[in-house]
Structures are given as C-alpha cells and as structure tokens.
C-alpha cells in the first residue's frame, strides 16, 4: 500500500477529468481492502484508513473545510495514475475513497501552526480567504546610510561622549524580513529606535529615508513599533486590549462594527482564539503565556495594517517553539509586501534560516550586512570558519564578541598581531577580542561596504500618487475627542476597579469603620471633645487615603502613556479627563460604606438631611485630596519620591487643621487655608452643631460658603497643576 500511495500525486486541472473517468470504471472491492487517497493542495499525498477520518484539533484554531467526493478504488489499479505524480499544485482538491458516499464536512485539510493555509484559500467555498495583512498599503523602502549616534554622559568632573552607533549603512525593502543581531549593548535597540523615529535627541549623523523621503509625523500611521517590554494593562482581556487599540487607532471613517471585525481578524491571524477572553496578567496576576502576550503586542501594531513594522527582540524569554511561531507570523506579514525589521538576540538555527537579510553589529560597528543565507560563506571567504558544528547564530555572535576560540584564525589577522607584538617578549599570542572586531570591521569595509553604498544611492521607483499619500501633512486622529474620552473612560474603569475595589481594601475599610464605631459608640451622649475628635479623624483619614491611592495613577501609567502617545492614539487632554473622571466613582464607593457604618454607630445627628450633608462634605474633601495626589504624582513621576513628598505635605496639613493647635503663630497660620483637612473639619462641625460650643475653640464659621469655595478651588487647581505637569513632561509627540 505504501508503494501505491507514493504513486498518487497532485492532479493537474486538465488531468482531473481523465483520472475521474478512469476511476469510475473500477470494480468494487471489499471493505477490508478500502483505502483513502488524499491529494493535498500543497502536494504531499496522504494515505489513511477510513476510521482515521474526523475532526482534527489544530491547537485550538478554527478548522478549514474542503470539497470532497468518494469513489471506489482497487489497490491493484492505483498504479495506472503514477504518471500524474508531477502535476501542478494548483489542481483541485479531492478525496477518493470507497462507496460514493460524501465525506463529513468537518474533515480538516490544513494543520498549519496558526490555522491558515499557505495560499489563504478557503476551500469550502473555493474562494481566496481575505487576510488582514493582504490589504493594500503603501510599500516603504527603508534606507539608512552612515548612521551614527552619540550620547553625552556627565561625570563628576567632566562630560564624556560615548558613541553607540558608528556609520551603519543598510536597507530593507517590502517583502523582506531583516534581522538585527549582535551581543547585548551593541546598539540594536538604539538603531531600531532611530529607524522608527523614536529617538530625536543627542547627536545623530547620517541619513534615514523612507521611499527616499525623510521621516515625518505622517509616517506614524504607517509604522508599527513593538517594544521589547510587553506594556499592557494586566486586568484587560486579550480581546478587550485589541478592541480598544482598534477603536483608538483605526481611521474614524470606519464604523465601530468594522473596527470590531478588524479586531477579530487580528485574533484569528495570530492564533489567539483560545485566550481571547483571558486577562493579560502581570507580575502579580496570572494571565496568558509569554508567547501569547507577545502576540498581543504584535496585534496592537498590525491592527492598523502598517507598511513598516519594527520589533525589539520579540522572542526574548520564549522557548524555541513559541519563538518559531512568532517568526512565522512575521514572515507571513512580510509576504504581503510589508517591510519587517526585528532585533533578535540569539535565535535558534530554525529561526536564523527564516531571515531574508541580516545586519550583524559589534560594539556599534557594522560587521556584516546582506542575505542571511550568505553570511557563513562571507565569513569563510575572510578566513573565519567554525571548527565544530554549531548554530550559525552562535557562530556569528562569537565573532561579534571577538571570540574565535572555536573559529579558524585568518592568516591576515595573525600577521597583523605578530607584527604588533614583534618588539615584545610575548610571541605566538592569540588575537584579542578588540583585534578580531577591528579586523572584521575593516574586512567588511574593504569587501562589501562600497558596493552596498552604491546600491543605496540608486533612487527607488515610487509613483507620484504614492508620494502624495506619503507626504500627507495633517495629523489624523483615529477618533474624535469625545470618542477618545469615552473609550479611555471605560478602559480605565475596567482596569482600575480591580485595584480600588479589591477585597483587601474593602476589608480594610470595613474593619476600620467598625473599630471607629466601637471607640466612638454614641459619642454624642458623652463629651463634645470626643465627638469633635471623631469628626476630625474622619476628615484626616479620608484625606490621607485618596492622596496615597491617587499618587500612583500617573507614575504607573507612564510607560503606557509614552507608548500610546508615541503613535498618536489619543490627545493628552482626553486621556487626562478620562483618567480623573473614571477614578471618581471608584474613590467614592468605599467612603460611602465607611460612613454608613460609622455615622449610625457613633450617634451623630440621625436625620436624612444631616447624613447627606455630611456625605457630600466628605466627598468634596476626598476629591480635593485626590487632586493633590494626582498633582504630586504627575509632577514627580516617581512613586518613591511622590510618596515621601506626599507624607510631608499631608502631615503638615493635618497639624494645621485646627484640632491639635488652636493658637497657631501668625507667620505660619496661612498654612491652614491650604489644608483640605481644615476646611472639611469646619464644615463637619457646621453640620453637626447649629451653634458652635465655645469649648471647641473654633472661630466663627458663618454659613460655610468660604470653606466650600476653598475646597472647590483645590479640586480644580490641583488637577490643573497635574495637567500642566504632564504637558511639561518629555512625552513622544
């Protein structure tokens, strides 16, 4: 049967009718002799028993359906069609077996890793399956010549200039997967950031062009950049993360339904169906795996169907199989005319052979640029060949590090080293890593550098219509300001509710409320001092709590804010308004629970009017305190510094609140007017007492309008200060 199966091959379209006619004349056979002969679209024949038919579970991905028919086949007659073994792969796809009974439509013909067949063909309907990445985009030819980059580091006594990149020249064209390789600290991430327009400061030399044009802000809509760190919200699901990215980044001309359909297309393209309803997770929250998280980051960038895609070490920390899946995704993206550039640290041999072009860096110098498949031949031509069988990537990384322990030493390099050591007592010493790197750099300049520069000098054939589209000057937001605010509001509410309404905080507030209620049990029937102390404690406790919870808002969001603002996902004002308003309802739930317990346990004035007035005053003080926390976090953008500064300020406000010290010296008495504790405490007293007892030593309050006005001023002033602080930050624009 094996020899018979090898005789079945792909059927050419003009030979299908002949083969089918001949097969129909065959005599019936017994069930014991039945066989199934499968002609796959991609060529390899598959021979199996009838019992093997059924569903195949392909890694959780959706199966593809195929056309099928059943015919009687005699094993003795199979050899008659051996002449068809070299037929074209474009033939129709048939299944031949016994009985003329139609096969189940659930039979799966494709078992690719990501659930798509190579040609993107849906065989059930006989039409080409439309892939997200197959949509037409502007092809971008990336060229960079003599790119150098330096930074100035300030020491104790003097400033030093450090060169990160030294005259890098290369190019990448649509349909290519270009890999940047080299040891840690060689400048891969810096070069990638320069090419992606992420670095604009310090000292930059050389030229970087996109279709022979310099970088412009309009290119942001055509460039995707996947950072090395997976910056995602941990409590959002995979589908939610991609949906929010689609709503914010895709053109506003697309309807919400089309954007959601694009999201599901990305989920399907990246094979994320199984985990689409699983949260991303993080350091303290269990979520998707590392490979799935990386694919989500890629999905956020490819959802806009970019022409140029940069990735910074997308396989770091992943096993070889998961890393191979990621590289296959990048290959598929490049096949549709996209330009893909990725930095990669130490790929396996399977990954290495999938790269189209390779850039090898060593301490900021270009050691090799060209086809990845030709790299070993190039280094063999300059006298560097591995002495043992090894992964090509390991061999190249050893060379870039200057390590030639398992590599043949070029004779030219030996002569150079011997001539340098001629006057010394040490003879026959091995070349140092610096000598090896210098030799490799000079060898590349001599053999290949000038040839590549001449190729790059040639102009790229780009039509005028593409140049017009490419140079489109106006910044185009994916959504209107109100839409941005609405999307960010609901995203912030979903993400932060897990922190604000965690069981730990709920139990903390309830336990604290019960303890306070027991300590001040029916305090109105005891002394005025105890009741005044209760009111001051409530104003202080709900002054501290919101300050130190809102301190972390902007510092924790800094990485995400940098990432999303770099690609113009939204305006800063929409983000700011959505953040401060989505936090408000979360900040007011726990105080409501606290006051419900404390108010009636401590025996404060039991009327609906006084209860709601007390709650409104407490809410006003909380919102003012929250504004202070937002302002401190936005101005410092460092959690430790903001916490220290917040402790000093809140303690000062508490001491100046008017309970501990009644007679404050005149030169420092102005501090009380900046304290929200002071104004909240006075309003609490106004609500609980129609006329203030002299024993409390509190100055006349009046109708409380001044205190309310002061709190309202703090509510807006602190938030305005926070917004100005965010504006002054060096955020990507």
Long-range contacts (C-beta under 8 A, 24 or more apart in sequence): 1-35, 1-47, 1-75, 2-47, 4-35, 4-47, 4-75, 4-78, 4-79, 5-37, 5-45, 5-47, 5-78, 6-45, 6-85, 7-78, 7-79, 7-81, 7-82, 7-85, 8-37, 8-39, 8-45, 8-47, 8-78, 8-81, 8-84, 8-85, 9-39, 9-43, 9-45, 9-84, 9-85, 9-86, 9-87, 10-39, 10-40, 10-43, 10-84, 10-85, 10-87, 10-88, 10-89, 10-91, 11-39, 11-84, 11-87, 11-91, 11-92, 11-94, 12-84, 12-87, 12-88, 12-91, 13-88, 13-90, 13-91, 13-92, 15-84, 15-87, 15-91, 16-91, 16-92, 16-94, 19-81, 19-84, 20-71, 22-80, 22-81, 23-71, 23-72, 23-73, 23-96, 24-71, 26-71, 26-72, 26-73, 26-74, 26-77, 27-72, 27-74, 28-72, 28-98, 29-72, 29-73, 29-74, 29-75, 29-98, 31-98, 33-74, 33-75, 34-73, 34-97, 34-98, 34-99, 35-73, 35-75, 35-97, 36-95, 36-96, 36-97, 37-73, 37-78, 37-95, 37-96, 37-97, 38-95, 38-96, 38-109, 39-91, 39-93, 39-94, 39-95, 39-96, 40-93, 40-109, 41-89, 41-91, 41-93, 41-109, 41-117, 41-119, 41-121, 41-123, 42-89, 42-117, 42-118, 43-89, 50-97, 50-98, 53-103, 53-104, 53-107, 54-104, 54-106, 54-107, 55-106, 55-107, 55-108, 56-108, 56-111, 58-108, 58-110, 58-111, 58-112, 58-115, 59-113, 59-115, 59-271, 60-271, 60-273, 60-274, 61-114, 61-115, 61-271, 61-273, 61-274, 62-115, 62-268, 62-273, 63-106, 63-108, 63-110, 64-108, 64-109, 64-110, 64-115, 64-117, 64-122, 64-123, 64-124, 65-105, 65-106, 65-107, 65-108, 65-122, 65-123, 65-124, 66-93, 66-95, 66-107, 66-109, 66-123, 66-124, 67-92, 67-93, 67-94, 67-123, 67-124, 67-126, 68-94, 68-95, 68-102, 68-103, 68-105, 68-107, 69-94, 69-95, 69-96, 69-100, 69-102, 69-103, 70-95, 70-96, 70-97, 70-98, 70-99, 70-100, 70-101, 70-102, 70-103, 71-96, 71-97, 71-98, 71-100, 72-98, 72-99, 72-100, 73-97, 73-98, 93-123, 113-271, 113-325, 113-328, 114-269, 114-270, 114-271, 114-325, 114-328, 114-329, 114-332, 115-268, 115-271, 115-273, 116-269, 116-332, 131-265, 131-269, 131-336, 132-262, 132-265, 132-266, 132-269, 132-302, 132-303, 132-305, 133-269, 133-302, 133-305, 133-332, 133-333, 133-336, 133-338, 134-336, 135-305, 137-222, 137-305, 137-306, 137-307, 137-337, 137-338, 138-211, 138-222, 138-307, 138-466, 138-469, 138-470, 139-173, 139-174, 139-211, 139-307, 139-337, 139-339, 139-466, 140-174, 140-210, 140-211, 140-222, 140-307, 140-308, 140-339, 141-171, 141-172, 141-173, 141-174, 141-210, 141-211, 141-212, 141-339, 141-460, 141-462, 142-171, 142-172, 142-173, 142-195, 142-208, 142-209, 142-210, 142-308, 142-339, 142-341, 143-171, 143-207, 143-208, 143-209, 143-212, 143-456, 143-460, 144-168, 144-169, 144-170, 144-171, 144-194, 144-195, 144-206, 144-207, 144-208, 144-209, 145-169, 145-206, 145-207, 145-453, 145-456, 146-205, 146-206, 146-207, 147-191, 147-194, 147-204, 147-205, 147-206, 147-207, 147-208, 148-203, 148-204, 148-205, 148-206, 149-187, 149-190, 149-191, 149-194, 149-199, 149-202, 149-203, 149-204, 149-205, 150-202, 150-203, 151-202, 151-203, 152-202, 152-203, 161-203, 163-364, 164-190, 164-364, 165-190, 165-191, 165-194, 165-364, 166-364, 166-365, 166-366, 167-206, 167-365, 167-366, 168-206, 168-359, 168-361, 168-366, 169-206, 169-366, 169-369, 169-449, 169-452, 169-453, 169-456, 170-357, 170-359, 170-366, 170-369, 170-452, 171-452, 171-455, 171-456, 172-339, 172-340, 172-341, 172-357, 173-339, 174-307, 174-337, 174-338, 174-339, 175-334, 175-335, 175-337, 175-338, 175-339, 176-334, 176-339, 176-340, 176-356, 176-357, 177-327, 177-330, 177-331, 177-334, 177-340, 177-342, 177-354, 177-355, 177-356, 177-357, 178-339, 178-340, 178-341, 178-342, 178-355, 178-356, 178-357, 178-358, 178-359, 179-342, 179-343, 179-344, 179-347, 179-355, 179-357, 179-358, 179-359, 179-372, 180-341, 180-342, 180-343, 180-344, 180-359, 180-361, 181-343, 181-344, 181-345, 181-347, 181-358, 181-359, 181-360, 181-361, 181-393, 181-396, 181-397, 181-400, 182-360, 182-361, 182-362, 182-367, 182-397, 182-400, 183-362, 183-397, 183-400, 183-401, 184-345, 185-363, 186-361, 186-362, 186-363, 186-364, 186-400, 187-361, 187-363, 187-364, 188-312, 188-313, 188-343, 188-361, 189-228, 189-312, 189-313, 189-343, 191-343, 191-359, 191-361, 192-310, 192-312, 192-341, 192-343, 195-310, 195-341, 196-223, 196-225, 196-310, 197-223, 198-225, 198-566, 198-732, 210-308, 210-470, 211-460, 211-462, 211-466, 211-467, 211-470, 212-459, 212-460, 212-462, 213-467, 213-470, 213-471, 216-471, 216-473, 217-475, 217-568, 218-470, 218-471, 218-472, 218-473, 218-474, 218-475, 219-308, 219-470, 220-566, 220-567, 220-568, 221-304, 221-476, 221-568, 222-306, 222-307, 222-308, 223-306, 223-307, 223-308, 223-309, 223-310, 224-301, 224-302, 224-304, 224-306, 224-308, 224-309, 224-310, 225-301, 225-309, 225-310, 225-311, 225-312, 225-566, 225-567, 226-294, 226-297, 226-298, 226-301, 226-309, 226-310, 226-311, 226-312, 226-314, 227-297, 227-312, 227-563, 228-312, 228-313, 228-316, 228-343, 229-559, 230-290, 230-293, 230-294, 230-296, 230-297, 231-297, 231-559, 231-560, 231-563, 232-280, 232-293, 232-296, 232-297, 233-280, 233-491, 233-495, 233-560, 234-279, 234-280, 234-281, 234-282, 234-284, 234-285, 234-287, 235-279, 235-280, 235-285, 235-494, 235-495, 235-498, 236-279, 236-280, 236-491, 236-494, 236-495, 237-276, 237-277, 237-278, 237-279, 237-280, 238-267, 238-272, 238-275, 238-276, 238-277, 238-278, 238-280, 238-288, 238-292, 238-296, 239-263, 239-267, 239-276, 239-277, 240-491, 240-494, 241-280, 241-296, 241-300, 242-266, 242-267, 242-296, 242-299, 242-300, 242-303, 244-487, 244-491, 245-299, 245-300, 245-303, 245-569, 246-303, 247-478, 247-479, 247-483, 247-487, 248-478, 248-479, 248-484, 248-487, 248-488, 248-564, 248-569, 248-570, 249-303, 249-304, 249-478, 249-567, 249-569, 250-303, 250-304, 250-478, 251-476, 251-478, 252-477, 252-478, 252-479, 252-480, 252-483, 262-303, 263-303, 266-299, 266-302, 266-303, 267-299, 269-299, 269-302, 269-329, 269-332, 270-295, 270-296, 270-298, 270-299, 270-329, 271-295, 271-325, 272-296, 272-299, 289-322, 290-317, 290-318, 290-322, 291-318, 291-319, 291-322, 291-323, 291-325, 291-326, 294-318, 294-326, 295-325, 295-326, 295-329, 298-326, 298-329, 302-333, 306-338, 307-338, 307-339, 308-338, 308-339, 308-341, 309-333, 309-338, 309-339, 309-340, 309-341, 310-341, 310-342, 311-340, 311-341, 311-342, 311-343, 312-342, 312-343, 313-342, 313-343, 313-344, 313-345, 314-342, 314-344, 315-344, 315-345, 315-347, 315-351, 316-345, 320-348, 320-350, 320-351, 323-347, 323-348, 323-351, 324-348, 324-350, 324-351, 327-351, 327-354, 328-354, 346-393, 346-394, 346-397, 347-393, 348-391, 348-393, 349-391, 349-392, 349-393, 351-393, 352-391, 352-392, 352-393, 353-392, 358-396, 360-396, 360-399, 360-400, 361-400, 362-399, 362-400, 362-401, 362-402, 362-437, 362-440, 362-441, 363-437, 365-437, 365-441, 366-441, 366-444, 366-449, 367-399, 367-400, 367-437, 367-440, 367-441, 367-444, 368-396, 368-440, 368-444, 368-448, 369-444, 369-448, 369-452, 370-448, 370-452, 378-447, 378-448, 381-447, 382-410, 382-440, 382-443, 382-447, 383-408, 383-409, 383-410, 383-411, 383-412, 383-413, 384-408, 384-410, 384-440, 399-436, 399-440, 400-437, 400-440, 401-433, 402-432, 402-433, 402-434, 402-435, 402-436, 402-437, 403-433, 403-436, 404-430, 404-431, 404-436, 410-439, 412-439, 413-439, 475-568, 477-568, 477-570, 477-571, 478-569, 479-570, 481-571, 481-573, 481-574, 484-570, 484-571, 484-574, 484-575, 484-578, 485-574, 485-577, 485-578, 486-578, 487-578, 488-570, 488-574, 488-575, 488-578, 488-579, 488-582, 489-578, 489-581, 489-582, 490-582, 491-578, 492-578, 492-579, 492-582, 492-583, 493-582, 493-585, 493-586, 496-582, 496-583, 496-586, 497-586, 500-549, 500-583, 500-586, 500-587, 500-589, 500-590, 501-586, 501-589, 501-590, 505-590, 506-590, 506-593, 509-590, 509-593, 509-594, 510-593, 510-594, 510-597, 512-541, 512-594, 513-593, 513-594, 513-597, 513-598, 514-597, 514-601, 516-598, 516-601, 516-602, 517-597, 517-598, 517-601, 517-602, 518-601, 520-598, 520-601, 520-602, 521-601, 521-602, 521-603, 522-602, 522-603, 523-602, 523-603, 524-602, 524-603, 524-604, 524-605, 525-603, 528-693, 528-695, 528-696, 529-695, 529-696, 531-602, 531-604, 531-688, 532-659, 532-685, 532-696, 533-659, 534-602, 535-681, 535-684, 535-685, 535-688, 536-657, 536-659, 536-677, 536-681, 536-684, 538-595, 538-598, 538-618, 538-684, 539-618, 539-621, 539-657, 539-677, 539-680, 539-681, 539-684, 540-654, 540-657, 540-677, 542-591, 542-594, 542-618, 542-621, 542-622, 542-625, 543-621, 543-622, 543-625, 543-650, 543-653, 543-654, 543-676, 543-677, 543-680, 544-625, 544-650, 544-654, 545-622, 545-625, 546-587, 546-622, 546-623, 546-625, 546-626, 546-629, 547-625, 547-626, 547-628, 547-629, 547-632, 547-646, 547-650, 548-629, 548-643, 548-646, 549-587, 549-626, 549-629, 550-583, 550-587, 550-626, 550-627, 550-629, 550-630, 550-633, 551-629, 551-632, 551-633, 551-639, 551-642, 551-643, 551-646, 552-633, 552-639, 553-579, 553-583, 553-629, 553-630, 553-633, 554-579, 554-630, 554-633, 554-634, 554-637, 554-722, 554-726, 555-633, 555-636, 555-637, 555-638, 555-639, 555-642, 556-639, 558-637, 561-731, 562-731, 562-732, 565-731, 565-732, 565-733, 566-732, 572-723, 572-726, 572-727, 572-731, 573-723, 576-722, 576-723, 576-726, 580-630, 580-719, 580-722, 583-626, 584-623, 584-626, 587-622, 587-623, 587-626, 588-619, 588-622, 591-615, 591-618, 591-619, 591-622, 604-688, 605-687, 605-688, 610-687, 610-688, 613-687, 614-684, 614-687, 614-688, 617-680, 617-683, 617-684, 617-687, 618-680, 620-680, 620-683, 620-708, 620-711, 620-712, 620-715, 621-676, 621-677, 621-679, 621-680, 621-711, 623-715, 624-676, 624-711, 624-714, 624-715, 624-718, 625-676, 627-714, 627-715, 627-716, 627-717, 627-718, 627-719, 627-722, 628-676, 628-714, 628-718, 630-718, 630-719, 630-722, 631-718, 631-719, 631-721, 631-722, 631-725, 633-722, 634-721, 634-722, 634-723, 634-725, 634-726, 634-729, 635-721, 635-722, 635-725, 637-729, 653-677, 653-678, 657-681, 658-682, 658-698, 662-697, 662-698, 673-710, 676-711, 676-714, 679-707, 679-708, 679-710, 679-711, 680-707, 680-711, 682-707, 683-707, 683-708
